[in-house]
Amino acid sequence: MESLDIVRFLLALLFVISLMGGLWLVLKKLGLNGPIPLTPATKRRLKIVEVLPLDPRRKAIILRRDDTEHLVILGQSGETVVEAGFTAPQTTDGRDA
């Protein structure tokens, strides 16, 4: 490598690092630089109960929100709610199936 190539490389590296620092400052100014607060697992209201691949492009999933379940078909063109508001079936010992 010639000395001119080394100088170009260092200037490009300095430029990229300064862009990253500028983005960090903008995110800090907007308050988006901290970790995303996660809800503890015991307090989560939304849960994926079951996933069933229908074909390579679509999946059927059952989502549980609080004590209500929703059947949703996910595909490349979007999502479709098939059934909403049903409750989970109970087993004979009183637990959810």
C-alpha positions, 0 to 999 in steps of 0.5 A, a space after each residue: 500500500 502506498 502512503 496515500 492509500 493509508 491516509 485515505 483509509 484512516 480518513 475514511 475510518 475517522 469519518 465513519 467513527 464520527 458518524 457513529 458518534 454523531 448518531 449516538 449524540 442524537 439518540 442521547 438527546 432524544 433519550 433513546 440511548 438507554 436499554 429498553 425496559 423489559 417487563 418481567 416474565 411474571 407480569 407479561 400479559 401477552 404470550 404466544 401459546 402455539 405456532 403451527 406452520 401451514 405452508 412455507 409462507 403462512 403460520 397459524 398462531 394462538 396468542 394469549 392476552 390476559 386470559 383470552 386467546 386469539 387465533 391469527 394467520 401470519 403471512 407475507 401479505 399481512 395478518 388475519 384474525 380468524 377467531 378472537 376472544 375464546 378461552 383456553 380449554 381446561 383439562 380434567 385437573 383444572 389446568 390449561 391445556 
